[in-house]
Amino acid sequence: MVPDRTHVESWIADARASGAVALRTGALFPPSPPAFIAAGFEVIDTLSLLELDLGRPTATRQGAESARPTARLRRLRPTQIDEAAVIDQSAFPAPWANNRSALRGIITATPRYRARCVHLDGRMVAFSISGRASAWGYVQRLAVDPAARRRGLARLLVTDAIAWMARRNVERVLVNTATDNDAALELYRSLGFVERAERLKILERSL
């Protein structure tokens, strides 16, 4: 659904009634931002959108070949969300870091999900959350503690997510990242993702 200004104004009213002091959108596709801008929102970030076609034989093979184990993956359990939030907040600057509530929202955003984490020396240092809905898959969150980067952990987590989606007949995988996040863009491109022409927008409004 592409919202119109009436929808947005009703969401603003609901947010005010709940005591919120600001309202921020998720990553919006091009048709949606105008209604928010008309209601007083401002663009605060622009994201690149990348897509992986799992119907191409090279896509899953390319991912599998790059998934040489560099660490053991474990299930990210609900009781570990607080640990994951600490990593998220160390990996991303404010206001883009996620807290426990935001991570729980990511997990429940799709009908099916896969959450995995990596521990080094007894401490969680990286995690990913991916989801699928019908034939579409989504790399929803990927975070690596800055002290544990350049060890192949992000690649390991993403290739695990791709393999999970491929086993469940996902046809296309989407991921977004900041347009200036060169490390992430390089990783996704190396795994066969192709950048789409459209850009996603995140908007915010004070209440």
N, C-alpha and C positions, 0 to 999 in steps of 0.2 A: 504494500500500500504506500502510495506517495501522499504524505500528509499535506493538508492545506492549512491556511492560517487559523481557521476555526479549531482544528485539531490541536495545533500548537498552543493556542490561547487556553484551551481547556487543560492541557498538561501544565501550563504555567500556574493556573489557578489551583490545581491539585497540589502542586509542589509548594506553593505558598501556604495552603491550608495545613500541610504537614509540617510546616516550620522550616523548610529549606531556605537557604539564603542565596543559593545559586543553582543553576540548572545547566548541565552539560550533556550534549548529545553523544551517542556512539559515532562510529565512522559511517558517514552518510554517502550514498551514491549520488551522482550529479543531479537527479531530478528533485531531491529532497531539500537541499539547503535554502532555496529561495523563500519557502514558507517560514522557515526559522528566522531568516534575516529580516523578513517583513515584520516579525514579531519582536524584533529588538536583539536578536542573537548576533554575535560576532564570530568570525572564523578564527580559531586559535591554533589550528594545525592542519597540514595537508599531508596526505599519506599516499604512497605508491601502492598499487594493487597488482599482485602477481598471481599467475595461474599456472598450474601444472596439469597437463592432459595425461591421465593415466592410461588412456587408450593407446598411446604411442608406446610400442615395445621398448624403446630406449629409455623411457621415463622411469619405469620401475627398475630396470637394470642399472641405469646410472645411479639411482639412489642406493640400490643394494651394494654396488661395488664400492661406494664411498662410505659404507657403514662399517668399516673395520672397527671392532670393539676397542674402545679406549678406556672404558669403565663399565661397570655393571649397572644396568637400568633396573630400577625398582618401581613398584606401583606407588604413586603418590596417594597416600591414604587421607581420608577426611581429617584424621587427628593430626596430620602434618601440615595443614594449611597455614598455620601460624608461621612455621619455619619457611614455607614457600614465600609468604608475604615479606619476610625479612630479606630474602634474596631479591625479590622483585624490587623492593625499595632501595636496595644497594645497587641494582643494575640499571635503574631508570631514574632520571631526575624528577623532582616535583614539577608539575602536578601529574606526571604520567605514571608514577608508580602505583601499584595496586595494593590495597590492604586486604585483610581476610575476607571481608564482605564482598569486595569486588571480584576476588578470585572465585568465591563460591558462585557468584553470578555468572562468571565465564563458564564454569563447569556445567551449570544448568541451562545454558543458552541453546544447546542442541539436544535432540532426542537421545543421542548416544555420544559418549565421550571416552577418551583415553588420557590418563594423566600419569606421567612417569617422572622420576627424579633420579638424581645421581648423588651418591655420597662419596666423599674422599676423607680419609682419616676420621671416619665416624661422624662427619658433619655433612648435611645437605649443602650442595654447592650449585645445583642447577635443576631446573624442572621445565616440563612442557605440558600444555593442555591442548588437546585437539578434539574436534568434534565432527560428527557427520549427520547429515540429514538427507535421506534418500540417496541420490547419486552424487551429492556434493560433500566435499570434505573441507575442513577449515583448520589451519594451524592458528589457534586462537591466542596462545601466550607462550613465549619462550624467554627464559631469563637465566643468565649465568652470572654467578658472583664474579665481580671484576678480578678478584685474586685467582680465579680458576679458569680464566679465559686462555685461548690459544692452545687448548688441549684436545680439541675436536669434540667437546661435549655438546655444543649446539648442533653440530652436524649429526652426531649420534642420535640425539633426541628427535630431530626432524625426520631423519630416515626411518626411525622406528615408527613415527606417526604415519609416514607415507606407506610403509609396508602394512600397517594395520588397516589403513583405508583400502589398499589394493586387495587385501584378502576379503574385504566386505563389499566388493563391487562398486566402490566409489569411482566415478569417471573423471571428475575434475576436482582439484584442490585449490583453494584460495588462501592467500595470506597477504596481510598488509603490514607496512612498516613506514617509518618516517622517510621522506624523500631524501634526507641527508644522512640516513643511517647506512653508510657505505659498506660496513662489515656485513650487516644483515642482507643487503641487496646482493652482495657478492656471493654469500652462502646460498641464497635461494636460487640465483641464476646458475650456480655450479651444480645444483641438483635438478636442473631442467625447467625451473619456473621461468615463465616469460612475462615481462611487464606489460600490463594492459594500458591502453591509451588514457582511460579515465583516471581521475584522481579522486580520492575520498576526502571529505572535509569533516572536521570536528568543530562544533560551535558551542559557545557558552554565553549565558546571560545572567547577570546579577538580578536577584529578586528583591 
